[in-house]
Each structure stands twice: as C-alpha cells, then as structure tokens.
C-alpha cells in the first residue's frame, strides 16, 4: 500500500475477549453527489494455470482457505493456500502490473482487490474464489490518484475503498472513502477530507454505521498516525488514539471495539520501534495493549478471523514476513502453518 506522509521534509509513499484460534492446521489445524464509474473496458479474466504449468487446485464451497498478498517475480500478486500451507497458488497469474489488498466477500465466494496496471493506474476488481469471472468495477482515472484497502459491506452488495485525489506536484489534496455498488458499479463518496491530514486504511463496522481509519499529518507538523472513527452518514469524527502511538490497520471486533497495530510495516519497514497489537473502545476508552513484542519481532496488518475470537496477522522478523495467528487476547500465538507461509495482508475465508 502507498500512503502519503512527509517525513524529514519530503513526501514519501507510505503503504486482533478471548478464545482459541479455530483454524485448521496440520495438527488440528462533506458528501458529494453520487457518480457512476466508467464502463470497464477489460474483458472478464478466466482462471489460468500457474506459471510453473501446475494447474491451480480446486477451491471448493465451504473449504477453509487463506488469501494473502505476496511477490511473484517483480510484482505483488494475490495468493491462496489452505491453512496448513498446502494448495498454494496465485489466483490470477499473468495479469500484468500488481494485485494487492485482497478482501473476502461475506459468503467467501468472491474476493475484491486493487489491481495496479503497468501504467500505474489503480482499479478495483472482483473475482470468484476459483479465479473465474474476474472483472474491474471502477478505474481510478485522473483526478483520482489511487485506490487502496477494499472492504466488503456485511451484505456483500457494496465495497468500500480508500481513494486519494487531486495530487499535483505533491501529495493528494483529498483523502476519502468511496462506496461502490457491486452490481452496477455506481460510486458514492461517503467520507472526504481536505484538511492536510490523511484518511486511510478504512474498515467498516459490522453494523455498517461507522468507519475506522487512520489519519496522519502530511506536513508532519504533528508527528505520528492516529486511529479515528466517523459515522458514515456524517457528523463529527472521533480520535481514538494519540498520534504518538502510530496506530495503523484498524479492524472491528464483534462487540464494537477497534483493534490495530502500531508502527505499520508499510509505513515504517525499517523502524527499531516495537510493533504491537492494541484494542480500544469505539469512544476511545479502555485502550489495551494485547502483545508485548521486542523490537525486531513485529505484529502488523491484523485482520479479525471469522470466528470473532482470533486474529490473522503478518509477523515480521529476521527478514521474514510470515502469516501468523493468535487469540484476540494474545493467546495461542503461532505461525499459521508449518512450513510457514510467506505473505502479507492475510485473512481467513468466511465459511458459512
């Protein structure tokens, strides 16, 4: 992911209650008017074979899988694997450009992701979990600059996506969240900020009323990144954390709390600051640190699992970025599979 923060005077691109982890493993395993996107010009993409020539395994209905982002050759792509690490394959090999930030539909039958073309234009796509029926929903054409972090609505009819717009010789002037109707491609901006602060990494609450997101000062007058919450129907936003905590990648727990990590891997890949998991109430109270990792062993990019009691996250250590899981209270913390899966932005498939 590319985020925008001015660090050291320059603009840089800047890119979970208790319960056991219930995943399979080898052992147990201001609102502007609505607008309509341009009609997609790319034809539907059918599943293709792995570059090695090995056919992709079948992804059956109701089977548990993990989706994640990883580098294949020169570009990031979307990969699937079973929670025990078997069946690993790239979902859409050979698209060209980069695929990133996958997000499951509520029924686990489709994935939304951002495709960045070789010409550096980002597009919001949807694809079946078996790789069939891939299609672009909307394209980020000027004055739009970039899409990131899609998030499905709870009924599967809408996808929310982070939008930046109106960049000229510096960072974007507008940061916001756009709602996209999956059936028609119609788009509506539901949150827009033009105050010199970012608004990124949005995540919609389970009841569909609130959005949690991160904000940072583009000019770095106030160092740091904070977690905010806003009503999707308008009204004042609430700041949940202090910028000095460097909160990132918010997600929602079933009881309406916000979980997040500190010192995001995308923003600060080489920092010596500890990166840990926290939870906080949606009114900013009851902030609690869940993990206590030393520098060099990072907890980042948390995503709540379908069981509502555990988290999938990226564990970054010793030069590795590997998919791991833990209970929402920090218990049963372990790598997802053995051998481990290398990847980022991972999440487990909802299985109705």
Secondary structure per residue as TSV (DSSP state, phi and psi in degrees):
chain	resnum	aa	ss	phi	psi
A	1	X	-	360.0	143.9
A	2	X	-	-110.4	116.0
A	3	X	E	-109.0	167.7
A	4	X	E	-121.4	116.0
A	5	X	E	-142.6	140.9
A	6	X	E	-91.4	116.6
A	7	X	E	-122.0	129.9
A	8	X	T	56.8	37.6
A	9	X	T	81.3	4.0
A	10	X	E	-126.2	151.9
A	11	X	E	-84.7	127.2
A	12	X	E	-119.4	158.2
A	13	X	E	-85.8	122.3
A	14	X	E	-107.0	106.2
A	15	X	-	-50.5	360.0
A	16	X	-	360.0	360.0
A	17	X	-	360.0	144.0
A	18	X	-	-137.4	171.2
A	19	X	-	137.4	146.9
A	20	X	-	-73.2	160.8
A	21	X	-	-76.1	117.7
A	22	X	-	-102.5	66.0
A	23	X	-	-124.9	154.2
A	24	X	-	-75.8	143.9
A	25	X	-	-144.7	172.7
A	26	X	T	-58.3	-26.5
A	27	X	T	-95.7	-30.9
A	28	X	T	-163.8	19.5
A	29	X	-	22.0	360.0
A	30	X	-	360.0	103.0
A	31	X	-	-90.7	110.1
A	32	X	-	-76.2	168.0
A	33	X	-	-62.5	154.9
A	34	X	-	-65.0	149.4
A	35	X	E	-137.7	162.8
A	36	X	E	-112.4	136.9
A	37	X	-	-69.3	160.9
A	38	X	-	-69.1	153.6
A	39	X	-	-67.3	134.1
A	40	X	-	-61.6	139.1
A	41	X	-	-101.5	-18.6
A	42	X	S	-81.8	138.9
A	43	X	-	-73.8	159.5
A	44	X	-	-55.3	142.8
A	45	X	B	-104.4	125.3
A	46	X	-	-89.9	156.3
A	47	X	-	-60.1	141.5
A	48	X	-	-122.9	162.5
A	49	X	-	-69.7	155.1
A	50	X	-	-57.4	146.6
A	51	X	T	-56.5	-22.5
A	52	X	T	-77.9	-8.7
A	53	X	S	94.3	-4.6
A	54	X	-	-83.0	125.1
A	55	X	-	-61.1	143.9
A	56	X	-	-67.0	141.1
A	57	X	-	-68.0	155.4
A	58	X	-	-70.5	135.2
A	59	X	-	-106.4	96.1
A	60	X	-	-77.5	160.1
A	61	X	T	-62.8	130.9
A	62	X	T	80.9	-1.3
A	63	X	-	-81.3	141.2
A	64	X	-	-76.4	131.3
A	65	X	-	-140.9	158.2
A	66	X	E	-116.0	136.3
A	67	X	E	-108.4	147.8
A	68	X	E	-160.7	170.4
A	69	X	E	-107.3	135.6
A	70	X	E	-156.1	160.0
A	71	X	E	-85.2	127.5
A	72	X	E	-120.4	106.0
A	73	X	T	70.7	-120.7
A	74	X	T	-94.8	-15.0
A	75	X	E	-123.9	151.9
A	76	X	E	-73.0	143.9
A	77	X	E	-137.6	172.9
A	78	X	E	-98.4	127.6
A	79	X	E	-122.0	153.5
A	80	X	E	-124.7	147.8
A	81	X	E	-155.1	155.1
A	82	X	-	-70.9	156.9
A	83	X	T	-60.0	-18.8
A	84	X	T	-88.3	3.2
A	85	X	S	94.8	-9.0
A	86	X	T	-82.1	163.0
A	87	X	T	73.1	18.3
A	88	X	-	-63.0	130.3
A	89	X	E	-159.4	155.4
A	90	X	E	-82.3	134.1
A	91	X	T	-68.6	-46.1
A	92	X	T	-133.3	71.6
A	93	X	T	-67.2	149.1
A	94	X	T	81.8	12.9
A	95	X	-	-69.4	-32.0
A	96	X	-	87.7	138.8
A	97	X	S	84.2	-141.7
A	98	X	E	-135.9	139.8
A	99	X	E	-117.6	134.2
A	100	X	E	-150.5	166.9
A	101	X	E	53.8	59.7
A	102	X	E	-70.0	147.4
A	103	X	E	-144.3	130.5
A	104	X	E	-73.7	141.5
A	105	X	-	-68.9	156.2
A	106	X	T	-58.1	-29.7
A	107	X	T	-89.2	0.8
A	108	X	S	71.3	13.5
A	109	X	S	-95.5	-18.4
A	110	X	E	-137.3	164.2
A	111	X	E	-129.8	139.8
A	112	X	E	-103.4	146.4
A	113	X	E	-157.4	166.8
A	114	X	E	-101.4	127.2
A	115	X	E	-106.5	127.3
A	116	X	E	-106.6	117.8
A	117	X	-	-72.2	164.2
A	118	X	T	-57.2	-22.0
A	119	X	T	-87.6	7.7
A	120	X	S	70.9	29.2
A	121	X	-	-101.8	129.9
A	122	X	E	-94.1	145.7
A	123	X	E	-136.6	146.6
A	124	X	E	-94.1	123.0
A	125	X	E	-119.1	157.9
A	126	X	E	-128.8	142.9
A	127	X	E	-146.3	147.7
A	128	X	E	-67.7	152.9
A	129	X	T	-64.2	-19.8
A	130	X	T	-89.5	4.7
A	131	X	S	90.8	1.1
A	132	X	-	-91.6	158.4
A	133	X	S	65.5	26.4
A	134	X	B	-64.5	132.4
A	135	X	E	-152.3	145.3
A	136	X	E	-79.7	136.2
A	137	X	E	-91.5	-40.3
A	138	X	E	-157.3	147.4
A	139	X	E	-114.1	138.6
A	140	X	-	-86.5	84.5
A	141	X	-	-98.4	148.8
A	142	X	T	-51.4	137.2
A	143	X	T	-83.8	3.6
A	144	X	E	-64.7	140.3
A	145	X	E	-106.6	-39.2
A	146	X	E	-164.6	146.4
A	147	X	E	-108.1	151.1
A	148	X	E	-156.2	159.1
A	149	X	E	53.9	61.3
A	150	X	E	-65.3	151.0
A	151	X	E	-147.5	120.3
A	152	X	E	-72.5	146.9
A	153	X	-	-71.5	161.9
A	154	X	T	-66.6	-23.4
A	155	X	T	-95.4	-0.6
A	156	X	S	77.7	5.5
A	157	X	S	-91.2	-16.4
A	158	X	E	-131.7	154.1
A	159	X	E	-128.0	130.6
A	160	X	E	-98.1	140.7
A	161	X	E	-142.3	142.9
A	162	X	E	-72.8	134.5
A	163	X	E	-128.6	136.3
A	164	X	E	-117.9	149.8
A	165	X	E	-152.7	157.2
A	166	X	-	66.3	39.2
A	167	X	-	-83.1	139.4
A	168	X	S	-118.0	-94.5
A	169	X	S	-96.6	3.8
A	170	X	S	-141.6	-149.1
A	171	X	S	-72.8	167.4
A	172	X	-	-61.5	146.3
A	173	X	S	-84.5	-21.0
A	174	X	E	-125.8	132.1
A	175	X	E	-122.3	136.4
A	176	X	E	-163.9	-176.2
A	177	X	E	-125.3	129.1
A	178	X	E	-113.8	138.5
A	179	X	E	-100.5	131.9
A	180	X	E	-119.4	125.2
A	181	X	E	-76.4	123.2
A	182	X	T	-66.6	-37.1
A	183	X	T	-72.7	-41.1
A	184	X	T	-107.4	-21.0
A	185	X	-	81.9	2.1
A	186	X	E	-63.4	141.0
A	187	X	E	-122.8	147.6
A	188	X	E	-141.9	129.5
A	189	X	E	-76.9	123.1
A	190	X	E	-107.4	-12.5
A	191	X	E	-151.7	133.6
A	192	X	E	-145.8	131.7
A	193	X	E	-128.4	132.6
A	194	X	-	-130.4	33.3
A	195	X	S	-106.5	16.0
A	196	X	S	84.0	3.5
A	197	X	B	-113.1	148.8
A	198	X	-	-73.3	166.7
A	199	X	-	-147.9	100.3
A	200	X	E	-138.6	171.1
A	201	X	E	53.6	49.8
A	202	X	E	-70.0	146.6
A	203	X	E	-144.0	125.8
A	204	X	E	-85.6	137.7
A	205	X	-	-66.3	156.5
A	206	X	T	-56.2	-31.1
A	207	X	T	-86.1	-0.6
A	208	X	S	75.5	10.5
A	209	X	S	-96.7	-28.3
A	210	X	E	-121.8	157.0
A	211	X	E	-127.1	129.5
A	212	X	E	-97.8	141.6
A	213	X	E	-159.2	171.5
A	214	X	E	-106.6	150.2
A	215	X	E	-136.6	136.6
A	216	X	E	-141.0	154.0
A	217	X	B	-80.0	115.4
A	218	X	T	-58.2	-40.1
A	219	X	T	-82.6	-1.3
A	220	X	-	60.5	27.4
A	221	X	S	-67.9	-34.1
A	222	X	S	-117.8	102.5
A	223	X	-	-63.5	145.2
A	224	X	S	118.5	179.2
A	225	X	E	-139.0	134.0
A	226	X	E	-122.0	157.1
A	227	X	E	-93.0	131.3
A	228	X	E	-124.0	160.4
A	229	X	E	-133.1	138.9
A	230	X	E	-136.8	152.4
A	231	X	E	-78.6	130.6
A	232	X	T	-67.6	-15.7
A	233	X	T	-93.9	6.9
A	234	X	-	108.0	-177.6
A	235	X	S	102.1	175.0
A	236	X	-	-69.7	145.3
A	237	X	-	-87.5	156.9
A	238	X	E	-117.6	132.5
A	239	X	E	-90.4	121.0
A	240	X	-	-92.5	-30.0
A	241	X	S	-133.2	162.7
A	242	X	-	-81.4	146.2
A	243	X	G	-56.2	-32.7
A	244	X	G	-63.3	-16.1
A	245	X	G	-80.2	-16.9
A	246	X	-	55.0	53.1
A	247	X	E	-72.4	148.9
A	248	X	E	-157.4	164.9
A	249	X	E	48.7	62.0
A	250	X	E	-69.4	151.8
A	251	X	E	-147.6	169.3
A	252	X	E	-111.6	140.1
A	253	X	-	-89.6	161.8
A	254	X	T	-59.2	-27.5
A	255	X	T	-92.2	13.5
A	256	X	S	87.3	14.4
A	257	X	-	-88.9	164.8
A	258	X	E	-112.1	127.4
A	259	X	E	-105.6	151.6
A	260	X	E	-163.2	167.1
A	261	X	E	-113.4	166.0
A	262	X	E	-106.0	158.0
A	263	X	S	45.1	72.3
A	264	X	-	-55.7	143.1
A	265	X	T	-63.5	-37.0
A	266	X	T	-71.1	-41.2
A	267	X	T	-72.5	-43.1
A	268	X	-	-130.7	71.4
A	269	X	T	-65.4	-25.3
A	270	X	T	-116.8	17.3
A	271	X	-	-69.2	152.8
A	272	X	-	-97.9	8.5
A	273	X	S	-81.4	144.4
A	274	X	-	-65.3	143.7
A	275	X	-	-117.0	117.1
A	276	X	-	-133.9	170.5
A	277	X	E	-98.8	138.1
A	278	X	E	-131.7	159.7
A	279	X	E	-130.9	150.1
A	280	X	E	-149.4	146.8
A	281	X	-	-68.1	157.1
A	282	X	T	-69.3	-8.6
A	283	X	T	-100.6	6.4
A	284	X	S	90.1	-2.1
A	285	X	-	-89.3	168.6
A	286	X	-	56.0	46.3
A	287	X	-	-67.3	128.7
A	288	X	E	-137.6	132.4
A	289	X	E	-84.5	127.6
A	290	X	-	-92.2	-43.0
A	291	X	-	-115.3	160.9
A	292	X	-	-137.5	75.1
A	293	X	-	-92.1	144.2
A	294	X	-	-75.4	165.7
A	295	X	T	-57.5	139.4
A	296	X	T	95.6	-6.5
A	297	X	E	-133.5	94.7
A	298	X	E	-104.1	142.2
A	299	X	E	-106.3	116.5
A	300	X	E	-148.4	161.4
A	301	X	E	54.7	53.0
A	302	X	E	-72.6	144.1
A	303	X	E	-138.8	123.3
A	304	X	E	-61.8	137.8
A	305	X	-	-82.4	161.3
A	306	X	T	-58.2	-24.5
A	307	X	T	-72.1	-11.5
A	308	X	S	73.7	1.0
A	309	X	S	-124.2	1.3
A	310	X	E	-142.8	169.7
A	311	X	E	-134.2	137.4
A	312	X	E	-100.1	138.2
A	313	X	E	-149.9	169.2
A	314	X	E	-92.2	123.3
A	315	X	E	-102.6	116.2
A	316	X	E	-108.4	120.2
A	317	X	E	-161.1	145.7
A	318	X	T	48.7	37.2
A	319	X	T	82.2	-0.9
A	320	X	E	-100.1	151.6
A	321	X	E	-127.8	104.4
A	322	X	E	-125.7	152.0
A	323	X	E	-83.0	127.4
A	324	X	E	-134.7	166.0
A	325	X	E	-135.9	154.9
A	326	X	E	-156.1	162.1
A	327	X	E	-68.2	156.5
A	328	X	T	-63.4	-18.0
A	329	X	T	-94.5	6.6
A	330	X	S	91.9	-0.8
A	331	X	-	-80.9	164.3
A	332	X	S	51.0	46.6
A	333	X	-	-82.1	121.0
A	334	X	E	-162.0	163.5
A	335	X	E	-66.3	147.2
A	336	X	S	-63.3	-40.9
A	337	X	S	-139.0	166.7
A	338	X	S	-137.1	110.6
A	339	X	S	-69.0	157.1
A	340	X	-	-72.3	156.0
A	341	X	-	-94.5	126.6
A	342	X	B	-82.7	128.4
A	343	X	-	175.5	169.3
A	344	X	E	-135.2	168.8
A	345	X	E	49.4	51.1
A	346	X	E	-94.2	150.3
A	347	X	E	-154.9	152.2
A	348	X	E	-89.2	145.2
A	349	X	-	-68.9	131.4
A	350	X	-	-68.1	129.5
A	351	X	-	-119.1	102.8
A	352	X	-	-58.7	360.0
